[in-house]
Amino acid sequence: MRQTTSEQPLSFTVLLLIVNAVVFVMQSLFYGYPPRLPPDGLFALSVAGLSQGYVWQLLTYQFMHGGLLHLLLNCWAIYVFGREVEESLGKKNFLILYFSSGVVGGLLQILGALWLPNHFGGAVVGASAGVFGLVAAFAVLYPERPLTLLLFFFIPVHLRAKYLLWFSALLALFGIAFPGDNVAHAAHLGGMLTGLAYVRWILHAAQPMVGWQPFRRRIRPRELVNVHSQKTSLWRRPKSSVAQDLPPGEFISREVDPILDKISEHGIQSLTARERQILEAARAKMARR
């Protein structure tokens, strides 16, 4: 639909990948490779740090990693799930969901450490809580999407997105109940719960809690031009009301591009009835070319 792709802004998904890679390089330069936790305890999330008022740890720990494999796995998941979540929810909601999942996941891990310090271990680093927030959001938006995972990096496993979320949640609960693998399973679970709650309850706060179906699709993702309005009226104006007589290039730049920018920023659920009619007219125009 757009005339050029070079003018499109950099996606926040790609920006997160870049920032994580840059922080990992800096971490390796300052603290050695493989990266170790900073001895000053300023940036990794810990009970001791928060007790001293280092509240920024709830953000900084999300950009630090314990090794190259740790970084690559998290970046791969951000890339796979983040692109479509960002496109469906918009940039603002994408960032809120990602970082709030990391913060809530970190807090849940800290609460566990306060309750059972020997059970939940020490300082925490990694983007996994935010990643699992994206996984949960993806499963709500695309519950029936088929996925192929590589178990142990070479055994293909086929499953749908909603089952991936259930499996991840069960794995996190098992890790909380039977620790010993040096993984922050409570942070993972907190990230999943936050991503699920943000999409289901905050973005759709008017939906009743009774009869809640966690995987019922509410947002219609990635519908840019094939959108039909559900409202009908005997007095509805013809499609010429959306500048149908304009040349295709001018029609796209004047009428369609602002709507696509709005979808990118706020998600497709933010469109008005008239904007959906414009997209429908654009689809028809492109089909005649």
C-alpha positions, 0 to 999 in steps of 0.5 A: 500500500505504501509507495516506498518502504524506506520512509517507514520508521524503525520498528521497536522490535528491531530497536530492542534487538540492537539495544540488547546486543549493544549492552551485551558488548558493553557488559563483556568489555567492562566485566569480561567474557563470558559476562559476569554479574557486575560486582558493584550490584548496580544493574542486575536485579537483586533483593539487596539492590532494591533494598538500597533503593536501586529501583532502576534495576527493574529495567536494567536487568532486562538488558543484561545477559549471562552469556551469548547463548542466553542473549541469542535465545532471547533476541530470537524470541523477541524477533519471532513474536515481537514483530506481529505483536507490535504490528497488532497492538501498535508501538506504544502498547508494544513497549508498555507490554514488554517492559511491564512484563519485565518489571512484574516478572522481576518483582515476582522473582524478588518476592519469591527470593524474600519468601524463600531466599535459598529457593529462588537464588540470587541476582537476576539478569535477562530479557526473558520476562519481557519475552514471555510477555510477548509470547503470551500476547502472541498466543492471545492474538493468534491462538491457532497459529501453527508454530515449529520449535526445535527441541534440543535445537534439532528435533522439530516440534509442531504445536499451536501458539496457545499450546506453547503458552500453556507448555511455557506456563507449566514449565515455569511452575515446575521450575518454581516447585523444583528449582536447581537449573539457575533459571528465574522461572518466577520471572518467566511466569510473571511475564506471561501473566502480565502479557496475558492480562494486558491484552485481555483486561487492559486493552479490552477492559470493558469485556466482562470477567465472567465466562472469560475465554483466555484465547478468544480472539478480540483484536483482528490482527494485520487487516490493513485493507480488507476491512468491511464495516459492520454498520449499514444504513439507507443513507450511507454516503457512497464511496466517493466520500473517501476521495475515490476520484483521486489518482491512486498515488495521491489517494494513497499518500493523502488518505491511506498513509495517515491511517497506516501510521495510526495502525502502526502507532495505536493498533488496528482496533483504534480505527474509526468506521470512516477510516475502515471505509477508506481502507476498503476503498483502497483495497478496491482501487488496488484490485482494479489496477 
